[in-house]
């Protein structure tokens, strides 16, 4: 990918957080390419499990699909609690 001039990688399609080895995959992609930007598109329902590992893997950005989260039909209180947990997980070091 480096020889082809790849500068950005976005992991998407289906739900990337269903892959149990996602942080290791991000690390491998970062090591084998010279991309300047790596991101992940997700509904983030499992982000609390992966946030630390993805940060350690040097993932630059996470795009959270709020449309997908809306489809989960959480009541507003539960959605707020879930969002707070998600933000806390993303901010942990």
C-alpha positions in Angstrom: 0.0 0.0 0.0 2.9 2.4 0.7 4.2 2.0 -2.9 0.7 2.9 -4.2 0.8 6.1 -2.2 -1.9 5.2 0.4 -2.2 8.0 2.9 -5.5 7.2 4.6 -7.1 4.0 5.8 -10.7 3.8 7.1 -11.8 0.5 8.6 -15.5 0.1 7.9 -18.0 -2.4 6.4 -20.2 -4.4 8.6 -19.2 -3.6 12.1 -15.4 -3.5 12.7 -15.8 -3.8 16.4 -17.0 -7.4 16.0 -13.4 -8.4 15.1 -11.8 -9.7 18.3 -8.3 -8.8 17.0 -9.1 -5.3 15.8 -6.4 -3.4 17.8 -3.8 -5.8 16.5 -5.0 -5.3 12.9 -4.8 -1.5 13.3 -1.3 -1.9 14.7 -0.3 -4.1 11.7 -1.7 -1.7 9.2 0.0 1.3 10.8 3.4 -0.6 10.8 3.2 -1.8 7.2 2.0 1.4 5.6 3.1 5.0 5.8 -0.5 6.3 6.0 -0.9 9.6 7.7 -4.5 9.0 8.9 -6.3 6.0 10.2 -9.9 5.9 11.2 -12.7 3.6 12.1 -16.4 3.9 11.3 -18.7 2.1 13.8 -21.9 2.2 15.7 -19.7 2.0 18.8 -21.8 -0.4 20.7 -18.7 -2.3 21.7 -16.3 0.6 22.0 -15.9 0.4 25.7 -14.2 -3.0 25.2 -11.8 -1.8 22.5 -11.1 1.9 23.3 -7.9 1.4 25.1 -6.5 -1.1 22.6 -7.4 1.2 19.7 -5.7 4.2 21.3 -2.6 2.1 22.0 -2.7 1.0 18.3 -2.5 4.7 17.4 -5.9 4.9 15.7 -6.4 8.6 14.8 -10.2 8.9 14.6 -13.4 7.1 15.2 -16.6 8.0 13.3 -19.7 7.0 15.2 -22.8 6.3 13.2 -25.6 7.9 15.2 -28.2 6.6 12.7 -27.2 3.0 13.6 -27.3 3.8 17.3 -30.8 5.3 16.8 -32.0 2.0 15.3 -31.1 0.3 18.5 -34.2 1.9 20.0 -32.8 2.8 23.3 -35.0 4.9 25.5 -33.5 8.3 25.9 -32.2 7.7 29.4 -30.5 4.5 28.4 -29.1 6.2 25.3 -27.6 9.0 27.4 -26.1 6.5 29.9 -24.6 4.5 27.0 -23.2 7.6 25.4 -21.6 8.7 28.7 -19.9 5.3 29.0 -18.8 5.5 25.5 -17.2 8.9 25.9 -15.5 7.8 29.1 -14.0 4.8 27.4 -12.7 6.9 24.5 -11.1 9.4 26.9 -9.3 6.9 29.1 -5.6 6.6 28.6 
